[in-house]
Amino acid sequence: MRQADFENLFAQHGAAVHAAVYRLTLDNAAAEDATQEAFVRLLTRPPHDDSNIPAWLKRVAVNFAIDTLRRTNRHKPLADFDQAAPDELPVYTDQMSVELVDAIKALKADHRAAVLAVDRDGMSYQDAAQLLGVHLNKLKTDLLRGRRALFDLLKGSKLAGGIGHQE
Protein backbone atom coordinates (compact mmCIF):
# COMPACT_ATOMS: atom_id res chain seq x y z
CA MET A 1 0.00 0.00 0.00
CA ARG A 2 1.34 3.40 -0.94
CA GLN A 3 1.82 6.01 1.77
CA ALA A 4 -0.62 8.39 0.08
CA ASP A 5 -3.31 5.69 0.01
CA PHE A 6 -2.71 4.92 3.67
CA GLU A 7 -2.88 8.60 4.64
CA ASN A 8 -6.14 8.99 2.71
CA LEU A 9 -7.64 5.99 4.50
CA PHE A 10 -6.60 7.42 7.85
CA ALA A 11 -8.01 10.85 6.99
CA GLN A 12 -11.30 9.32 5.86
CA HIS A 13 -11.81 6.70 8.57
CA GLY A 14 -9.58 7.52 11.55
CA ALA A 15 -12.21 9.56 13.39
CA ALA A 16 -14.93 6.94 12.89
CA VAL A 17 -12.65 4.16 14.15
CA HIS A 18 -11.70 6.27 17.17
CA ALA A 19 -15.37 7.03 17.89
CA ALA A 20 -16.34 3.34 17.75
CA VAL A 21 -13.68 2.46 20.31
CA TYR A 22 -14.39 5.49 22.48
CA ARG A 23 -18.05 4.42 22.79
CA LEU A 24 -16.78 1.17 24.27
CA THR A 25 -13.97 2.37 26.50
CA LEU A 26 -15.01 5.91 27.43
CA ASP A 27 -11.26 6.52 27.45
CA ASN A 28 -9.64 8.80 24.87
CA ALA A 29 -6.15 7.30 25.29
CA ALA A 30 -7.44 3.74 24.90
CA ALA A 31 -9.38 4.78 21.80
CA GLU A 32 -6.25 6.36 20.33
CA ASP A 33 -4.20 3.23 21.05
CA ALA A 34 -6.79 0.94 19.46
CA THR A 35 -7.14 3.20 16.42
CA GLN A 36 -3.39 3.24 15.96
CA GLU A 37 -3.24 -0.55 16.32
CA ALA A 38 -5.94 -1.00 13.66
CA PHE A 39 -4.03 1.12 11.15
CA VAL A 40 -0.73 -0.58 11.97
CA ARG A 41 -2.39 -3.94 11.32
CA LEU A 42 -3.71 -2.58 8.04
CA LEU A 43 -0.11 -2.03 6.99
CA THR A 44 1.41 -5.17 8.47
CA ARG A 45 -1.43 -7.70 8.10
CA PRO A 46 -4.02 -6.34 5.68
CA PRO A 47 -7.35 -8.16 5.27
CA HIS A 48 -7.65 -10.75 2.54
CA ASP A 49 -10.82 -9.09 1.30
CA ASP A 50 -10.41 -5.33 1.00
CA SER A 51 -14.00 -4.66 -0.07
CA ASN A 52 -14.95 -3.07 3.27
CA ILE A 53 -11.83 -1.60 4.86
CA PRO A 54 -13.74 0.80 7.20
CA ALA A 55 -15.68 -2.05 8.83
CA TRP A 56 -12.48 -4.13 9.09
CA LEU A 57 -10.65 -1.25 10.77
CA LYS A 58 -13.45 -0.73 13.30
CA ARG A 59 -13.64 -4.43 14.07
CA VAL A 60 -9.86 -4.69 14.59
CA ALA A 61 -9.83 -1.59 16.82
CA VAL A 62 -12.82 -2.66 18.91
CA ASN A 63 -11.42 -6.17 19.33
CA PHE A 64 -8.06 -4.72 20.38
CA ALA A 65 -9.78 -2.51 22.96
CA ILE A 66 -11.85 -5.38 24.33
CA ASP A 67 -8.77 -7.61 24.56
CA THR A 68 -6.89 -4.84 26.36
CA LEU A 69 -9.72 -4.36 28.83
CA ARG A 70 -9.89 -8.11 29.46
CA ARG A 71 -6.12 -8.43 29.88
CA THR A 72 -5.80 -5.59 32.30
CA ASN A 73 -9.22 -6.25 33.87
CA ARG A 74 -9.38 -2.60 34.69
CA HIS A 75 -12.28 -0.29 35.12
CA LYS A 76 -11.54 3.35 34.65
CA PRO A 77 -11.94 5.25 37.94
CA LEU A 78 -14.89 7.61 37.94
CA ALA A 79 -12.63 10.48 38.99
CA ASP A 80 -10.81 10.23 35.64
CA PHE A 81 -14.13 10.57 33.81
CA ASP A 82 -14.99 13.70 35.75
CA GLN A 83 -11.61 15.28 34.91
CA ALA A 84 -11.84 14.63 31.17
CA ALA A 85 -11.97 17.62 28.89
CA PRO A 86 -15.56 18.65 28.13
CA ASP A 87 -15.04 18.34 24.37
CA GLU A 88 -14.13 14.65 24.78
CA LEU A 89 -17.54 13.64 26.14
CA PRO A 90 -20.30 15.54 24.34
CA VAL A 91 -22.18 12.46 23.20
CA TYR A 92 -22.47 11.11 26.73
CA THR A 93 -23.05 14.25 28.75
CA ASP A 94 -25.62 15.69 26.34
CA GLN A 95 -27.63 12.53 25.78
CA MET A 96 -27.22 10.57 28.99
CA SER A 97 -27.27 11.51 32.64
CA VAL A 98 -24.14 11.21 34.74
CA GLU A 99 -25.85 8.46 36.72
CA LEU A 100 -26.41 6.42 33.56
CA VAL A 101 -22.87 7.04 32.33
CA ASP A 102 -21.49 5.81 35.66
CA ALA A 103 -23.65 2.68 35.45
CA ILE A 104 -22.57 2.00 31.87
CA LYS A 105 -18.92 2.40 32.85
CA ALA A 106 -19.41 -0.23 35.56
CA LEU A 107 -20.46 -2.86 33.00
CA LYS A 108 -18.07 -5.48 31.68
CA ALA A 109 -16.50 -4.39 28.40
CA ASP A 110 -18.40 -6.90 26.23
CA HIS A 111 -21.71 -6.00 27.84
CA ARG A 112 -21.03 -2.26 27.56
CA ALA A 113 -20.16 -2.56 23.89
CA ALA A 114 -23.35 -4.47 23.12
CA VAL A 115 -25.61 -2.11 25.08
CA LEU A 116 -24.10 1.02 23.57
CA ALA A 117 -24.12 -0.30 20.01
CA VAL A 118 -27.72 -1.52 20.08
CA ASP A 119 -29.51 0.63 22.63
CA ARG A 120 -27.68 3.92 22.28
CA ASP A 121 -26.53 3.90 18.67
CA GLY A 122 -29.59 2.05 17.35
CA MET A 123 -27.58 -0.53 15.43
CA SER A 124 -29.26 -3.73 14.32
CA TYR A 125 -28.12 -6.89 16.06
CA GLN A 126 -26.38 -8.02 12.88
CA ASP A 127 -24.52 -4.72 12.41
CA ALA A 128 -23.49 -4.58 16.08
CA ALA A 129 -22.25 -8.18 15.97
CA GLN A 130 -20.24 -7.42 12.84
CA LEU A 131 -18.76 -4.25 14.33
CA LEU A 132 -17.77 -6.05 17.54
CA GLY A 133 -16.53 -9.10 15.63
CA VAL A 134 -18.71 -11.54 17.56
CA HIS A 135 -21.30 -14.14 16.67
CA LEU A 136 -24.89 -12.91 16.73
CA ASN A 137 -25.75 -15.18 19.67
CA LYS A 138 -22.88 -13.77 21.74
CA LEU A 139 -24.06 -10.25 21.02
CA LYS A 140 -27.58 -11.14 22.18
CA THR A 141 -26.22 -12.74 25.35
CA ASP A 142 -23.98 -9.75 26.10
CA LEU A 143 -26.87 -7.38 25.44
CA LEU A 144 -29.19 -9.28 27.78
CA ARG A 145 -26.57 -9.46 30.53
CA GLY A 146 -25.66 -5.80 30.08
CA ARG A 147 -29.28 -4.70 30.29
CA ARG A 148 -29.83 -6.80 33.42
CA ALA A 149 -26.69 -5.37 35.02
CA LEU A 150 -27.82 -1.83 34.18
CA PHE A 151 -31.22 -2.55 35.71
CA ASP A 152 -29.54 -3.81 38.89
CA LEU A 153 -27.17 -0.83 39.02
CA LEU A 154 -29.94 1.70 38.48
CA LYS A 155 -32.55 0.03 40.67
CA GLY A 156 -34.16 2.59 42.93
CA SER A 157 -32.55 5.56 41.20
CA LYS A 158 -34.40 8.62 39.95
CA LEU A 159 -33.43 7.55 36.45
CA ALA A 160 -35.36 4.27 36.86
CA GLY A 161 -38.35 6.14 38.24
CA GLY A 162 -37.92 4.51 41.62
CA ILE A 163 -38.37 0.96 40.28
CA GLY A 164 -36.97 -1.43 42.84
CA HIS A 165 -36.70 1.32 45.47
CA GLN A 166 -37.17 0.00 48.99
CA GLU A 167 -38.89 2.36 51.44
SEVOBA-396574 format. One line per field, with one value per residue (C-alpha): residue number from 1; residue in three letters; chain; x, y, z. Coordinates in steps of 0.001 Angstrom, whole numbers, plus 500000, padded with zeros to 6 digits. Example, Ala and Ser with C-alpha at 12.3 -4.5 7.8 and 13.67 -1.06 7.14 Angstrom:
BEGIN
num	[1,2]
residuo	[ALA,SER]
cadena	[A,A]
X	[512300,513670]
Y	[495500,498940]
Z	[507800,507140]
END
This chain:
BEGIN
num	[1,2,3,4,5,6,7,8,9,10,11,12,13,14,15,16,17,18,19,20,21,22,23,24,25,26,27,28,29,30,31,32,33,34,35,36,37,38,39,40,41,42,43,44,45,46,47,48,49,50,51,52,53,54,55,56,57,58,59,60,61,62,63,64,65,66,67,68,69,70,71,72,73,74,75,76,77,78,79,80,81,82,83,84,85,86,87,88,89,90,91,92,93,94,95,96,97,98,99,100,101,102,103,104,105,106,107,108,109,110,111,112,113,114,115,116,117,118,119,120,121,122,123,124,125,126,127,128,129,130,131,132,133,134,135,136,137,138,139,140,141,142,143,144,145,146,147,148,149,150,151,152,153,154,155,156,157,158,159,160,161,162,163,164,165,166,167]
residuo	[MET,ARG,GLN,ALA,ASP,PHE,GLU,ASN,LEU,PHE,ALA,GLN,HIS,GLY,ALA,ALA,VAL,HIS,ALA,ALA,VAL,TYR,ARG,LEU,THR,LEU,ASP,ASN,ALA,ALA,ALA,GLU,ASP,ALA,THR,GLN,GLU,ALA,PHE,VAL,ARG,LEU,LEU,THR,ARG,PRO,PRO,HIS,ASP,ASP,SER,ASN,ILE,PRO,ALA,TRP,LEU,LYS,ARG,VAL,ALA,VAL,ASN,PHE,ALA,ILE,ASP,THR,LEU,ARG,ARG,THR,ASN,ARG,HIS,LYS,PRO,LEU,ALA,ASP,PHE,ASP,GLN,ALA,ALA,PRO,ASP,GLU,LEU,PRO,VAL,TYR,THR,ASP,GLN,MET,SER,VAL,GLU,LEU,VAL,ASP,ALA,ILE,LYS,ALA,LEU,LYS,ALA,ASP,HIS,ARG,ALA,ALA,VAL,LEU,ALA,VAL,ASP,ARG,ASP,GLY,MET,SER,TYR,GLN,ASP,ALA,ALA,GLN,LEU,LEU,GLY,VAL,HIS,LEU,ASN,LYS,LEU,LYS,THR,ASP,LEU,LEU,ARG,GLY,ARG,ARG,ALA,LEU,PHE,ASP,LEU,LEU,LYS,GLY,SER,LYS,LEU,ALA,GLY,GLY,ILE,GLY,HIS,GLN,GLU]
cadena	[A,A,A,A,A,A,A,A,A,A,A,A,A,A,A,A,A,A,A,A,A,A,A,A,A,A,A,A,A,A,A,A,A,A,A,A,A,A,A,A,A,A,A,A,A,A,A,A,A,A,A,A,A,A,A,A,A,A,A,A,A,A,A,A,A,A,A,A,A,A,A,A,A,A,A,A,A,A,A,A,A,A,A,A,A,A,A,A,A,A,A,A,A,A,A,A,A,A,A,A,A,A,A,A,A,A,A,A,A,A,A,A,A,A,A,A,A,A,A,A,A,A,A,A,A,A,A,A,A,A,A,A,A,A,A,A,A,A,A,A,A,A,A,A,A,A,A,A,A,A,A,A,A,A,A,A,A,A,A,A,A,A,A,A,A,A,A]
X	[500000,501339,501823,499383,496686,497288,497120,493864,492360,493402,491986,488698,488188,490419,487790,485065,487354,488303,484631,483661,486323,485610,481953,483221,486033,484993,488740,490362,493853,492558,490619,493749,495797,493208,492860,496612,496757,494065,495969,499272,497613,496288,499893,501411,498574,495978,492654,492353,489181,489585,486000,485047,488166,486257,484324,487517,489354,486548,486363,490135,490171,487176,488585,491939,490224,488152,491234,493112,490277,490113,493879,494199,490784,490619,487724,488461,488057,485115,487374,489186,485874,485010,488389,488156,488034,484438,484956,485872,482458,479695,477821,477526,476947,474381,472370,472779,472727,475864,474152,473591,477133,478507,476353,477433,481077,480588,479535,481932,483500,481601,478288,478969,479839,476651,474394,475897,475883,472284,470493,472319,473469,470411,472418,470739,471883,473623,475479,476509,477748,479758,481243,482233,483471,481290,478699,475110,474249,477121,475936,472415,473779,476021,473129,470809,473432,474345,470718,470173,473309,472176,468785,470463,472828,470064,467447,465836,467446,465598,466567,464644,461655,462085,461632,463032,463301,462829,461115]
Y	[500000,503399,506007,508395,505691,504918,508598,508990,505985,507424,510848,509320,506701,507516,509562,506935,504157,506271,507029,503341,502461,505491,504423,501168,502368,505908,506521,508798,507301,503736,504776,506363,503225,500942,503204,503236,499453,498996,501124,499421,496060,497416,497974,494828,492304,493665,491844,489248,490905,494669,495340,496935,498403,500803,497945,495868,498749,499272,495573,495315,498414,497340,493828,495278,497493,494620,492393,495164,495635,491888,491573,494406,493751,497401,499710,503354,505245,507608,510480,510227,510566,513704,515280,514627,517615,518650,518336,514653,513640,515539,512458,511112,514249,515692,512532,510567,511507,511212,508456,506423,507041,505809,502677,502002,502398,499772,497140,494518,495607,493096,494002,497743,497440,495526,497887,501021,499697,498475,500635,503924,503898,502051,499472,496273,493113,491985,495277,495421,491819,492578,495749,493953,490905,488461,485856,487089,484817,486228,489753,488855,487257,490246,492620,490724,490545,494200,495304,493202,494631,498171,497455,496193,499168,501701,500026,502587,505560,508617,507545,504273,506141,504513,500957,498571,501316,500002,502363]
Z	[500000,499064,501767,500084,500015,503675,504644,502708,504505,507853,506995,505858,508573,511549,513391,512894,514150,517170,517895,517745,520313,522483,522794,524265,526496,527433,527449,524868,525289,524901,521795,520326,521053,519464,516424,515958,516318,513660,511149,511972,511324,508040,506988,508468,508105,505677,505270,502544,501299,501001,499930,503267,504857,507202,508832,509094,510773,513298,514069,514595,516820,518910,519333,520380,522962,524335,524555,526358,528834,529462,529878,532303,533872,534686,535123,534650,537938,537943,538987,535641,533813,535749,534912,531173,528886,528131,524370,524781,526140,524342,523199,526725,528747,526339,525778,528994,532636,534738,536717,533561,532334,535662,535454,531868,532847,535559,532995,531678,528398,526233,527843,527563,523887,523119,525083,523569,520007,520079,522630,522282,518671,517354,515430,514318,516060,512877,512406,516076,515972,512841,514334,517538,515631,517558,516673,516726,519669,521738,521017,522177,525348,526100,525442,527780,530530,530076,530291,533420,535018,534180,535708,538885,539016,538481,540670,542928,541199,539952,536452,536862,538244,541618,540284,542837,545469,548993,551437]
END
